Amino acid sequence: MTFATPSLAPTTLSAEGLLLRPLRESDEPAVAEALRDADILRWAAGHATVRAPVHERAAVWLRSRISGWAAGDAYFAVTDGTTGEFHGALGVREINRLPDQAVVGYWVTPRSRGRGVARTALDTAAGWALAAPEDGGLGVHRISLDHVESNVASCRVAVAAGFRPEGVMRDYFKEPSGRRHDAHLHARLAAGRPE
Ligand SMILES: CC(C)(COP(=O)(O)OP(=O)(O)OC[C@H]1O[C@@H](n2cnc3c(N)ncnc32)[C@H](O)[C@@H]1OP(=O)(O)O)[C@@H](O)C(=O)NCCC(=O)NCCS
């Protein structure tokens, strides 16, 4: 959704052997495989994707992410910097919906989990979003994320990437099945504010 940031130049970020690059149509087979994972579908794919017929889910999910850059959202494929292997996805969205703020979400394919991919990707994308425009960043002051209370892995990823827990949002997350969950809110701020 477009807010005060009308469009973003497609951007590539790298850190610790990972390359974050804009999603593209050729990612569809890897996305289709990832969307077979129950946790990605449940916590991170979005209702529009889950409602789509199974064979169309990857295309539906990708379409809005690829066009997102032109609409002011940054959707990255998280890949291996050497081999190009697709590890997951990360989106920085709602940029400046609230002044100087953004929201981030992420998932990692089952086979790439447990080796710091999410932590590194999140830390890298947050560093970019919080960096000043003259340093190539988005210049936001605060970037936030949420996860359902039971998603311990996502909570650890958030804390490891510098996103402090800020509280519980009651019934914040609605699963595609209709079930509601309390969610943890986390955020990371640009340098300059005392902790
Ligand atoms: C949550 C998710 C992104 C984690 O990805 P990952 O690349 O395996 O995470 P990392 O390897 O970077 O792990 C970072 C931290 O989380 C911990 N962690 C990872 N998986 C965990 C698990 N299943 N249970 C407990 N802790 C876990 C790691 O030990 C590490 O903690 P540490 O820094 O204290 O050692 C991945 O499991 C996933 O995509 N899940 C499904 C979709 C989802 O939940 N997305 C987030 C929605 S809010």
PDBQT file of the ligand as one rigid body, heavy atoms in Angstrom, charges set to zero:
ROOT
HETATM    1  C1  LIG A 201      10.940 -17.784  12.549  1.00  0.00    +0.000 C 
HETATM    2  C2  LIG A 201      11.938 -18.079  11.441  1.00  0.00    +0.000 C 
HETATM    3  C3  LIG A 201      11.947 -16.898  10.470  1.00  0.00    +0.000 C 
HETATM    4  C4  LIG A 201      13.346 -18.266  12.048  1.00  0.00    +0.000 C 
HETATM    5  O1  LIG A 201      14.282 -18.369  10.988  1.00  0.00    +0.000 OA
HETATM    6  P1  LIG A 201      15.774 -18.937  11.234  1.00  0.00    +0.000 P 
HETATM    7  O2  LIG A 201      16.599 -18.500  10.083  1.00  0.00    +0.000 OA
HETATM    8  O3  LIG A 201      15.709 -20.376  11.535  1.00  0.00    +0.000 OA
HETATM    9  O4  LIG A 201      16.207 -18.162  12.550  1.00  0.00    +0.000 OA
HETATM   10  P2  LIG A 201      17.701 -17.959  13.050  1.00  0.00    +0.000 P 
HETATM   11  O5  LIG A 201      18.506 -19.164  12.671  1.00  0.00    +0.000 OA
HETATM   12  O6  LIG A 201      18.172 -16.614  12.604  1.00  0.00    +0.000 OA
HETATM   13  O7  LIG A 201      17.488 -17.969  14.622  1.00  0.00    +0.000 OA
HETATM   14  C5  LIG A 201      17.698 -16.833  15.396  1.00  0.00    +0.000 C 
HETATM   15  C6  LIG A 201      17.352 -17.202  16.817  1.00  0.00    +0.000 C 
HETATM   16  O8  LIG A 201      16.105 -17.906  16.921  1.00  0.00    +0.000 OA
HETATM   17  C7  LIG A 201      16.328 -19.165  17.548  1.00  0.00    +0.000 C 
HETATM   18  N1  LIG A 201      15.433 -20.128  16.949  1.00  0.00    +0.000 N 
HETATM   19  C8  LIG A 201      15.329 -20.446  15.646  1.00  0.00    +0.000 A 
HETATM   20  N2  LIG A 201      14.397 -21.392  15.483  1.00  0.00    +0.000 NA
HETATM   21  C9  LIG A 201      13.920 -21.680  16.726  1.00  0.00    +0.000 A 
HETATM   22  C10 LIG A 201      12.922 -22.555  17.226  1.00  0.00    +0.000 A 
HETATM   23  N3  LIG A 201      12.214 -23.341  16.399  1.00  0.00    +0.000 N 
HETATM   24  N4  LIG A 201      12.667 -22.560  18.569  1.00  0.00    +0.000 NA
HETATM   25  C11 LIG A 201      13.353 -21.756  19.403  1.00  0.00    +0.000 A 
HETATM   26  N5  LIG A 201      14.307 -20.876  18.983  1.00  0.00    +0.000 NA
HETATM   27  C12 LIG A 201      14.582 -20.851  17.667  1.00  0.00    +0.000 A 
HETATM   28  C13 LIG A 201      17.751 -19.469  17.260  1.00  0.00    +0.000 C 
HETATM   29  O9  LIG A 201      18.284 -20.402  18.204  1.00  0.00    +0.000 OA
HETATM   30  C14 LIG A 201      18.373 -18.135  17.429  1.00  0.00    +0.000 C 
HETATM   31  O10 LIG A 201      18.375 -17.784  18.792  1.00  0.00    +0.000 OA
HETATM   32  P3  LIG A 201      19.699 -17.276  19.486  1.00  0.00    +0.000 P 
HETATM   33  O11 LIG A 201      20.097 -16.034  18.704  1.00  0.00    +0.000 OA
HETATM   34  O12 LIG A 201      19.256 -16.991  20.868  1.00  0.00    +0.000 OA
HETATM   35  O13 LIG A 201      20.644 -18.412  19.324  1.00  0.00    +0.000 OA
HETATM   36  C15 LIG A 201      11.556 -19.385  10.671  1.00  0.00    +0.000 C 
HETATM   37  O14 LIG A 201      11.443 -20.424  11.602  1.00  0.00    +0.000 OA
HETATM   38  C16 LIG A 201      10.260 -19.253   9.885  1.00  0.00    +0.000 C 
HETATM   39  O15 LIG A 201      10.262 -18.781   8.760  1.00  0.00    +0.000 OA
HETATM   40  N6  LIG A 201       9.135 -19.696  10.469  1.00  0.00    +0.000 N 
HETATM   41  C17 LIG A 201       7.833 -19.693   9.764  1.00  0.00    +0.000 C 
HETATM   42  C18 LIG A 201       7.342 -18.293   9.373  1.00  0.00    +0.000 C 
HETATM   43  C19 LIG A 201       7.388 -17.337  10.529  1.00  0.00    +0.000 C 
HETATM   44  O16 LIG A 201       7.073 -17.683  11.671  1.00  0.00    +0.000 OA
HETATM   45  N7  LIG A 201       7.778 -16.085  10.215  1.00  0.00    +0.000 N 
HETATM   46  C20 LIG A 201       7.809 -15.048  11.208  1.00  0.00    +0.000 C 
HETATM   47  C21 LIG A 201       6.436 -14.482  11.368  1.00  0.00    +0.000 C 
HETATM   48  S1  LIG A 201       6.417 -13.251  12.654  1.00  0.00    +0.000 SA
ENDROOT
TORSDOF 0
